[in-house]
Amino acid sequence: MAEYGMKRHDKNRPKFQCAECQKELLSATDLRNHSLIHDANRPTFTCRKCKKQLVSMKSLKLHMKLVHDDNQPEATCNECGKIYKNIRAMKAHYNMIHKKIEKNFKCEMTQCGAAFKTKQKLARHHLVHVTVREYKCVHCTKTFKDQLALNIHVSNCHKDI
């Protein structure tokens, strides 16, 4: 059991990369589960508290625990004093806002010059250069460049549906 845990965190372990967004995952199973976010026809599991749409019951349960669990203590950012629902949310904030990470992931589009701290943010940025809007809202006529943008739209504009 301990050996399995060590293999999972081995930095030299082969990575499984999503062809859609270039995110690297640790196993074929993780990649298969992740790839659901890019499937417009997949079933969704909606959080009853914030209406966020998730790709599986497992991810919904994790979301409920991490975002809406009142048993977790709040956490305050030592840099700016902002208060977060839990330590995980505060650490995510700290890593993206305060941690001095180089923006090594650069957009290769001519005259763009944008750079990002993570591959995932660069992959999301690439959507600004795409004109195809294949993700369609089933509640109205709006279309989007990716599933995340569509999910945000549905959560914001159609939350009562």
Secondary structure, DSSP 4 states (H G I P E B T S, - for coil): -HHHHHHHT-TTS--EE-TTT--EESSHHHHHHHHGGG-TTS--EE-TTT--EESSHHHHHHHHHHHH-TTSPPEE-TTT--EESSHHHHHHHHHHHTS-----EE--STTT--EESSHHHHHHHGGGG-----EE-SSSS-EESSHHHHHHHHHHHSTT-
